């Protein structure tokens, strides 16, 4: 009988011990489940004291656990194409600057595809009125209805909300500028220039900023699209460059669009002759030639051949330029 009582007590003790372990495991699991995720969608109101945007308490904003998480996500997004980026934000349930701009741009594209002129006019006026606060339009060109974000910052245009903010840790981080920039460009150096004289061609990083030369442009067009290439240079550097601007036009309105362009370029001067293929893959707008000014000189001739644009399929442009002066 005593032996039975001992076994019963031991069994009850074992059950209590298992119960304690079970409770401990349950508590640990709950702690794990409620940990803050590395990336989450928050609202501006959570960080209201840190921002000047007083009316945007319900606006969504991405919050990153720390700077390392932000840097890792940013690096990953920069390797993705448009569809992958939109899919990433859709899975997060975040409608930020990138997603909002692409949605609005597609809406404008649909308007440009309309055929009835009265319907187009009404739709564009309605479009500009509805998005007057969320986006900006070039004040210097009333017929350019390209939507621009209300801030200037390449990273925030990709990862920020429509007001240009993210949260890193407990800190609200805003865009570099709270004003739009209507002539921003993306840059590339997708070019091979072969020199046939003795002057050495230097290559290396340069700061952006494009300035076109006088009477050094060529335009091709097809259907509603026009593409213009302009020879020029980098403003805050020492290299020649080529700008490619593609627009979609309907009636007297226009909008900038992304396109891939290419051409053969030959520069001819007393200093040297340099020739090569220039490629500008979308979304870039300027190709840096990595050819310094001194490699060509301040005055030169140029031959542009086989100028093509992905929006103007089947159209090829060529032009000879005489007496271009570097400004």
Secondary structure by P-SEA (a helix, b strand, c coil): caaaaaaaaaaaaaaaaaaaaaaaaaaaaaaaaaccccbbbbccccccccccccccccbbbbbbccaaaaaaaaaaaaaccaaaaaaaaaaaccccaaaaaaaaaaaaaaaaacccaaaaaaaaaaaaaaacccccccccccccccccccccccccccccccccccccccbbbbccccccccbbbbbbccbbbbbcccbbbbbbbbbbbbbbcccbbbbbbcccbbbbbbbbbbccccccbbbbbbbbbcccbbbbbbbbbcbbbbbbcccccccbbbbbcccccccccccccccccccbbbbbccccccccccbbbbbcccccccc
